[in-house]
Amino acid sequence: MKYCQFDGCTTKIPKGRYCQEHQRSEKSSKSKAKKKTAYHHENKPFYRTDAWKDVSDYVYEREKGHCQHCGRFVFGRQAHRHHVIPIKKNPLLKLDPNNIRLLCPQCHVIEENEDDNKKVFPNYFS
């Protein structure tokens, strides 16, 4: 038995970090599940392949490390590669460098939530 890790709580618990009173509510865990699906984790094995690493490095070098949405310099885990046409919609484009943009984490969320017709050929639609 150990104490709940919530500040000032003296309730003893058999496992976990928090007592039932201080555990996260169902509502926040549901929103967390939505966030997990935002980046399509079923493609994780693909992102570990050498082919993806080569294309990913090429895109980073092509963009000189700058976010294509806001222009901020990004590196390491902050440099997200975004498929303009998602892998789910067209798996043939998953290794096409013309389908991949370099984005910072904030802009990646914005791009993920845009309408489909805005993503492809934005100059054409405006």
C-alpha positions in Angstrom: 0.0 0.0 0.0 1.1 3.5 -0.8 -0.3 7.0 -0.5 -2.2 8.8 -3.3 0.2 11.2 -5.1 -2.3 14.1 -5.1 -1.0 17.0 -3.0 -2.2 16.7 0.6 -4.2 13.4 0.1 -3.6 10.8 2.8 -5.6 8.0 1.2 -3.7 4.7 0.9 -4.1 2.8 -2.4 -3.0 -0.7 -3.5 -1.8 0.3 -7.0 -1.6 3.2 -9.4 -0.8 6.8 -8.7 -4.0 8.3 -7.4 -7.0 7.3 -5.3 -10.5 7.1 -6.9 -11.3 10.6 -5.8 -8.2 12.1 -7.6 -8.1 9.9 -10.7 -8.8 11.6 -14.0 -12.4 11.6 -15.1 -13.7 9.6 -18.0 -14.2 12.8 -20.0 -10.4 13.6 -20.1 -9.4 10.0 -21.0 -11.9 10.1 -23.9 -10.3 13.3 -25.3 -6.9 11.6 -24.9 -8.1 8.7 -27.0 -9.2 11.2 -29.7 -5.7 12.8 -29.7 -4.1 9.4 -30.2 -6.0 8.7 -33.3 -5.1 12.1 -34.8 -1.7 10.8 -36.0 -2.9 7.4 -37.1 -0.9 5.2 -34.8 -1.8 2.1 -36.8 1.0 3.2 -39.2 3.7 3.1 -36.6 5.6 0.1 -38.1 5.8 2.1 -41.4 7.4 5.0 -39.6 10.2 2.7 -38.4 11.3 1.6 -41.9 14.5 2.7 -43.6 12.5 3.9 -46.6 10.5 6.3 -44.4 13.6 7.6 -42.6 15.3 8.3 -46.0 12.3 10.3 -47.3 11.9 12.0 -43.9 15.5 13.1 -44.0 15.2 14.3 -47.6 12.1 16.4 -46.7 13.9 18.0 -43.7 16.9 18.9 -45.9 14.7 20.2 -48.7 12.9 22.5 -46.3 16.1 23.5 -44.6 14.5 22.7 -41.2 11.8 25.4 -41.4 8.1 24.8 -40.8 6.2 25.2 -44.1 3.3 26.9 -42.3 4.8 29.5 -40.0 8.5 29.5 -41.0 9.9 28.6 -37.6 13.1 26.6 -37.4 12.4 23.1 -36.0 14.6 20.1 -35.3 14.5 16.7 -33.5 11.1 15.7 -32.3 9.7 19.2 -32.9 10.1 18.6 -36.7 6.9 16.8 -37.8 6.5 15.4 -41.2 2.9 15.8 -42.4 1.2 13.8 -45.2 -0.9 16.3 -47.2 -3.0 13.4 -48.5 -3.2 11.0 -45.5 -1.9 7.4 -45.8 -5.5 6.2 -45.0 -6.8 7.9 -48.1 -4.0 7.0 -50.6 -1.3 4.6 -49.4 0.5 4.9 -52.7 1.6 8.5 -51.7 3.1 7.6 -48.3 6.7 7.8 -49.6 6.1 10.6 -52.2 8.2 13.6 -51.0 5.8 15.9 -52.8 3.0 14.7 -50.4 5.0 15.4 -47.3 5.4 18.8 -45.5 7.7 19.7 -42.6 5.7 21.4 -39.8 6.2 22.4 -36.2 3.9 20.7 -33.6 1.5 23.6 -33.4 1.1 24.0 -37.2 0.8 20.2 -37.5 -2.4 20.2 -35.4 -3.8 23.1 -37.5 -3.0 21.2 -40.8 -4.5 17.9 -39.4 -7.8 19.7 -38.7 -8.2 21.6 -42.0 -10.8 20.7 -44.6 -9.6 18.4 -47.4 -10.3 20.8 -50.2 -8.0 23.4 -48.5 -5.1 21.0 -48.2 -4.6 20.2 -51.9 -3.8 23.1 -54.3 -4.6 25.9 -51.9 -3.9 28.6 -54.5 -6.4 27.0 -56.9 -9.3 27.3 -54.5 -8.7 30.9 -53.4 
